[in-house]
Amino acid sequence: MAASTRDLTRLFRPRSVAVAGASTSVDSPGHDYVRSLREFGFEGAVYPINPRADEVAGYKAYPALRDVPGEVDLVISCVPAGAVLDLVAQCGEKRVPFLHLFTGRFSETGDAAAAQLEQEIEARAAAGGVRILGPNGMGVYHPAGGVAFRPDLPQTRGGVAFLSQSGNNAVEVIVRGSARGLGFGKVANYGNGVDITPGEMLRWLADDDETKAIGAYVEGVPDGRGFFEGLRAAAAKKPVIIHKAGRTTAGARSAVSHTAALAGAAELWSTVIRQAGAIEVRNQEQLLDLMVAAALLPGFDGRRIAVVGGGGGRSVQSADACEENGLEVVPLPGDVREKVRERAPMLADWVGNPVDQSILAGSGVSSNGLLEFMLQSDAYDVAIANIGEDWFLGRPDAGERLRHACNRLAGVVQASAKPVAVVLGPTETPNPEHRELIDSVRDDLIARGLAVFYSVERAAFALGKLAR
């Protein structure tokens, strides 16, 4: 691969985009890609390609790519599989550096003729100097560059990169991650990955200044050695979290029919990911939790954890969860006990770590106050703050009390140089007012930049995986 072709900048931040197969039908991908460029404020030239339309989504249309008057950095293909070879030829004529093939029905179908066509497309593109993302993939989502594969996706910008072999999975991670405070930078759904591979993108993201953390959903890879080298290069510089799917017999069978991926042996994959220095997760929830922790919490070097909040049973469960995830639940140190003694003498020799919130009522020391003391102590590297919303929901002035406590907690967390994972449980209550309250409070905490988790167990898992 020539050095000039390794730079993927114009794939994620093109100066001009043509959409082949652009459509006037609002219920079609060929329309969505064009409309997305407008909705996301793409600043370059947009060229819809449609021989039967004068304009698409407000942009002047052209009969063919060769009729476009200017240079084109990225062509998005929504044409049928049989029309792709001609499109590749036109890309070569126009010296287009990147072609994204949303077009599918190639090797993933299991049909020999379709697989042969995919190989021929790859060969002709390589001969013409055209790099291919896909086929059978939704392409690029880069809010800062004004590019997206759906017009309804969040437009928040950030430093989280995500690579996904599955298009719908990419959408789910973007939507769910954005709801939890993640701002995405460069996202790519690469589908069959016949040319631009996840390994190549990982190598490039390793040196990308915009990217602070990387997540990936992988079913299989076409270049095992290239993937390992790219993964190792990226993980040496920033957190990389890999969700490897297709670990089971059924999952591997599904992966082959989905993207023509070879899923491989689960044990081998786990070894490769570990040796490369990346973090393996087993489901989308774990992936999102790790991405939230990596992106929103400051880095930390130790495993000594302070845990505050929840009743007696919850504090025991919290201790179990932390230790099971490799975190050290350090007993309350003397400096913290002395601060407690000054305010609540009867509590000083009783309270411990994790802090049982139920024994603090009327003591003169709140769970937020104890958290602040513990964060100031050299005995701890990281903390979990469990809000314990169930207690608040049992009071007549639940909303006022809960918001006051969370506002105080946010101040403590934001003032600390140590990372604090905040736990606010899911809205599993039959009371609609309580559901609305919890969702509203969670949104407020996330808007203030806090890393919020749904359980102590999920927070402990993320912190244990990220602890150096």
Beta strands, then each sheet from edge to edge (+ up, - down):
strand 1: 16-20
strand 2: 45-49
strand 3: 55-56
strand 4: 59-60
strand 5: 74-77
strand 6: 98-101
strand 7: 131-133
strand 8: 139-141
strand 9: 157-164
strand 10: 184-189
strand 11: 213-218
strand 12: 240-244
strand 13: 279-281
strand 14: 304-308
strand 15: 328-329
strand 16: 382-386
strand 17: 420-423
strand 18: 451-453
sheet 1: 2+ 1+ 5+ 6+ 7+
sheet 2: 3+ 4-
sheet 3: 8+ 10- 9- 11- 12- 13-
sheet 4: 15+ 14+ 16+ 17+ 18+
end
